[in-house]
């Protein structure tokens, strides 16, 4: 979920700040865009949602290749500003869309009061197929009885730069075992990253028969492209 700051000179306006179980999370407006900040670290903004949308569309396309996209149960790890939910809602292939978000504040910014982030989720909040689960993703995966046709994870800046230390295990061998148990037969795992992670890619290749690495160009100021890792057993 973490993104590098976009190159706008406008002084940010603080809209809300909350203390939660994982520290402080804040919502700011900078020029025409909104930003989410956690513990003083820039997470993401609304300036460019291409890679977040691709995370979902590429996973569904991969399922299509395996004849499994229609009626699929899709899990999105991280609500963020809502781009991934918007992409899932505008696609008629998923039968169920579950979004797992651990920050109550982020859910509120989508659903309560003026809900400044709601427009970026497209039709997601009104889609009967979609539900938002307030939970830590690791806890949800350990306790859910569901198995998902697609797991689309965008909760960190990637395997090598996590929002909190507790997320590190998600990308380890143990975490990949947990993800594998939550993945349906013929399912697809999609993971967003702000840069290539050779060690994580190697762990994926140890477990999955098919691996695709998709690069998404970003602002010139950053240079390094976003990456989406697609993995499947089929």
C-alpha positions as CSV (number, residue, x, y, z in Angstrom):
1,X,0.0,0.0,0.0
2,X,2.9,2.4,0.5
3,X,3.7,4.8,-2.3
4,X,6.3,7.4,-2.9
5,X,5.1,11.0,-2.6
6,X,3.9,12.6,-5.8
7,X,5.6,15.8,-7.0
8,X,3.1,18.4,-6.0
9,X,4.3,21.7,-4.4
10,X,1.0,22.4,-2.6
11,X,1.2,22.5,1.1
12,X,-0.9,19.5,2.4
13,X,-4.0,20.2,4.4
14,X,-4.6,17.8,7.3
15,X,-8.2,16.5,7.2
16,X,-8.2,13.8,9.9
17,X,-5.7,12.1,12.2
18,X,-6.4,8.9,14.3
19,X,-4.5,6.8,16.8
20,X,-5.1,3.1,16.3
21,X,-3.6,-0.3,17.3
22,X,-0.9,0.1,14.6
23,X,0.0,3.7,15.4
24,X,-1.1,7.0,13.9
25,X,-2.9,7.2,10.5
26,X,-3.8,10.5,8.8
27,X,-5.6,11.8,5.8
28,X,-4.3,14.9,4.0
29,X,-5.4,16.8,0.9
30,X,-2.6,18.1,-1.4
31,X,-3.8,20.1,-4.3
32,X,-6.5,18.0,-6.1
33,X,-5.3,14.7,-4.4
34,X,-5.8,12.9,-1.1
35,X,-2.9,11.2,0.8
36,X,-2.8,8.6,3.5
37,X,0.0,8.8,6.0
38,X,0.8,6.2,8.6
39,X,3.2,7.0,11.5
40,X,4.6,9.9,9.5
41,X,5.3,7.8,6.5
42,X,3.6,8.5,3.1
43,X,1.5,5.5,2.1
44,X,-0.4,6.3,-1.0
45,X,-2.4,9.0,-2.8
46,X,-5.1,9.4,-5.4
47,X,-2.9,10.7,-8.2
48,X,-2.4,7.5,-10.2
49,X,-4.3,4.2,-9.6
50,X,-3.0,2.2,-12.7
51,X,-1.0,-0.4,-10.8
52,X,-3.7,-0.9,-8.1
53,X,-6.3,-1.5,-10.8
54,X,-3.9,-3.8,-12.7
55,X,-3.4,-5.9,-9.5
56,X,-7.1,-6.9,-9.9
57,X,-7.6,-7.0,-13.6
58,X,-4.4,-9.0,-14.2
59,X,-5.5,-11.6,-11.5
60,X,-8.9,-12.0,-13.1
61,X,-7.4,-12.3,-16.6
62,X,-5.1,-15.0,-15.3
63,X,-8.1,-16.8,-13.8
64,X,-9.8,-16.5,-17.2
65,X,-6.8,-18.3,-18.7
66,X,-7.5,-21.1,-16.2
67,X,-11.3,-21.0,-16.8
68,X,-11.9,-19.8,-13.3
69,X,-12.8,-16.1,-13.4
70,X,-16.5,-16.2,-13.7
71,X,-18.2,-16.2,-10.3
72,X,-14.8,-16.1,-8.6
73,X,-14.4,-15.1,-5.0
74,X,-11.8,-12.3,-4.9
75,X,-10.0,-11.1,-1.8
76,X,-8.4,-7.6,-1.9
77,X,-5.9,-7.1,0.9
78,X,-6.0,-3.4,1.7
79,X,-8.7,-0.9,0.9
80,X,-6.4,2.1,0.6
81,X,-7.9,4.9,-1.5
82,X,-10.2,2.4,-3.2
83,X,-8.7,1.9,-6.7
84,X,-8.5,-1.9,-6.5
85,X,-12.1,-2.1,-5.2
86,X,-13.2,0.2,-8.1
87,X,-11.6,-2.2,-10.6
88,X,-13.2,-5.2,-9.1
89,X,-16.6,-3.6,-9.0
90,X,-16.6,-2.6,-12.6
91,X,-15.8,-6.1,-13.7
92,X,-18.7,-8.6,-13.9
93,X,-16.6,-11.7,-13.5
94,X,-16.2,-11.8,-9.7
95,X,-19.1,-13.4,-7.8
96,X,-17.9,-12.1,-4.4
97,X,-15.5,-9.3,-3.5
98,X,-14.0,-9.3,0.0
99,X,-11.9,-6.3,1.0
100,X,-9.8,-6.8,4.2
101,X,-8.6,-3.5,5.8
102,X,-7.1,-3.3,9.3
103,X,-7.4,0.5,9.8
104,X,-10.8,1.6,11.0
105,X,-10.0,5.2,10.0
106,X,-9.5,4.2,6.3
107,X,-12.8,2.4,6.3
108,X,-14.5,5.5,7.8
109,X,-12.9,7.8,5.2
110,X,-14.7,5.7,2.6
111,X,-18.1,5.2,4.4
112,X,-18.8,7.9,7.0
113,X,-19.5,11.6,7.1
114,X,-18.4,13.2,3.8
115,X,-16.5,10.1,2.9
116,X,-13.7,11.9,0.9
117,X,-12.3,8.6,-0.5
118,X,-15.6,7.0,-1.5
119,X,-15.5,8.4,-5.1
120,X,-12.2,6.6,-5.8
121,X,-13.8,3.2,-5.1
122,X,-16.1,3.7,-8.0
123,X,-19.3,1.6,-7.6
124,X,-17.6,-0.6,-5.0
125,X,-19.4,0.5,-1.9
126,X,-22.8,0.0,-3.5
127,X,-22.0,-3.3,-5.1
128,X,-24.0,-6.2,-3.6
129,X,-21.1,-8.5,-4.3
130,X,-18.7,-6.5,-2.1
131,X,-18.0,-6.5,1.6
132,X,-15.4,-4.8,3.7
133,X,-13.9,-6.8,6.6
134,X,-12.3,-4.8,9.4
135,X,-9.4,-7.1,10.3
136,X,-5.7,-7.6,10.0
137,X,-5.0,-9.6,6.9
138,X,-2.8,-12.2,8.6
139,X,-5.5,-12.7,11.3
140,X,-8.2,-13.0,8.7
141,X,-6.3,-15.6,6.7
142,X,-5.6,-17.6,9.8
143,X,-9.3,-17.7,10.9
144,X,-11.4,-17.6,7.7
145,X,-13.1,-20.7,6.5
146,X,-13.2,-19.3,2.9
147,X,-10.9,-20.2,0.1
148,X,-10.3,-17.5,-2.5
149,X,-10.0,-17.8,-6.3
150,X,-7.8,-14.7,-6.3
151,X,-5.8,-13.1,-3.5
152,X,-4.8,-9.5,-4.5
153,X,-2.5,-8.1,-1.9
154,X,-1.6,-4.4,-1.6
155,X,-1.0,-3.8,2.1
156,X,2.7,-2.8,1.9
157,X,5.3,-1.1,-0.2
158,X,6.2,-4.7,-1.2
159,X,8.0,-7.6,0.4
160,X,11.1,-5.6,1.2
161,X,9.4,-2.5,2.8
162,X,6.4,-3.3,5.0
163,X,4.2,-0.8,6.8
164,X,4.8,-2.5,10.1
165,X,7.2,-5.2,11.2
166,X,4.3,-7.6,11.9
167,X,3.7,-7.7,8.1
168,X,7.1,-9.1,7.3
169,X,6.0,-12.7,7.9
170,X,3.4,-12.5,5.2
171,X,6.1,-12.6,2.5
172,X,8.2,-15.3,4.3
173,X,7.9,-19.1,3.7
174,X,5.4,-19.3,6.5
175,X,3.3,-16.5,5.1
176,X,3.3,-18.0,1.6
177,X,2.2,-21.3,3.2
178,X,-0.7,-19.4,4.8
179,X,-1.6,-17.8,1.5
180,X,-1.5,-21.1,-0.2
181,X,-3.9,-22.6,2.2
182,X,-6.4,-19.8,1.6
183,X,-6.1,-20.1,-2.2
184,X,-8.6,-22.3,-4.0
185,X,-7.4,-24.9,-6.5
186,X,-6.6,-23.2,-9.7
187,X,-6.4,-19.8,-7.9
188,X,-4.2,-16.9,-8.5
189,X,-2.0,-14.9,-6.0
190,X,-1.3,-11.3,-7.0
191,X,1.1,-9.1,-5.0
192,X,1.8,-5.4,-5.4
193,X,5.3,-4.1,-4.9
194,X,7.0,-0.7,-5.3
195,X,10.1,-2.4,-6.7
196,X,11.4,-5.8,-7.7
197,X,12.1,-8.2,-4.9
198,X,14.4,-11.0,-6.1
199,X,14.2,-12.9,-2.9
200,X,10.4,-12.9,-2.8
201,X,10.2,-13.9,-6.4
202,X,12.5,-16.8,-5.7
203,X,10.2,-18.0,-2.9
204,X,7.2,-17.7,-5.3
205,X,9.0,-19.8,-7.9
206,X,9.6,-22.5,-5.3
207,X,5.9,-22.8,-4.8
208,X,4.0,-22.0,-8.0
209,X,4.2,-23.4,-11.4
210,X,3.5,-20.1,-13.2
211,X,5.0,-16.7,-12.3
212,X,4.5,-13.5,-14.3
213,X,6.2,-10.2,-13.3
214,X,4.4,-7.1,-14.6
215,X,6.0,-3.7,-14.5
216,X,4.0,-0.5,-14.4
217,X,5.9,2.8,-15.2
218,X,5.5,5.5,-12.5
219,X,6.4,9.2,-12.1
220,X,9.8,10.1,-13.6
221,X,10.9,11.4,-10.2
222,X,10.7,7.9,-8.7
223,X,12.1,6.1,-11.7
224,X,11.7,2.5,-10.5
225,X,8.5,0.9,-11.9
226,X,5.8,-0.6,-9.7
227,X,5.6,-4.4,-9.9
228,X,2.7,-6.9,-9.8
229,X,3.7,-10.5,-9.1
230,X,1.1,-13.0,-10.5
231,X,1.5,-16.6,-9.3
232,X,-0.6,-19.8,-10.0
233,X,-0.2,-23.5,-9.6
234,X,-2.0,-24.4,-12.8
